[in-house]
């Protein structure tokens, strides 16, 4: 005999966090950061065959000020890293990052001085999508998993604390010159 049985029909019980999480997860607007071959697969996922429009993401935003999801597709060079960070900083909060492809996730086969060994050295990453290049179905699956994460995120001071910790972790990453790879 709970409260639910004593309420008349038509009443809905929920929390503010649940409503906000549902609203956030169903209204993701991605900004594209296509750097290599993975960008072709990302474009294909927006085409009619795979149709990201089913999830409310049919338009990739050209401006970071209108987006809340950054999809980094491809290898990130040292010269492009500050630009990626600038675009990330221009996005309004809350914001999420998806590293698409093995090159964006870990540098891939490019273990040299010119390629950043994972975009998590520059921005905090929420979802890593492996593959070379990952298929559009894999991107859609990663977006659905990200939506589940967003649904259960906290609000307020707890979210701010989580974001600050992730930012600090990304900034404290080992510099590329100090990393030990296969060739050193």
ABEGO torsion letter per residue (X at the ends): XBAAAABBBGBBBBBAAAAAAAAAAAABBBBBBBABAAAAAAAAAABAAAGAAAAGAABBBABAAABABBBBBEBBBAAAAAAAAAAAAABBOBBBBBBBEAAAAAGEABBBAABBBEAAAABBBABBBBEOBBBAAAAAAAAAAAAAAAAABBBEAAAAAAAAAAAAAAAABBBAAABBBAAX
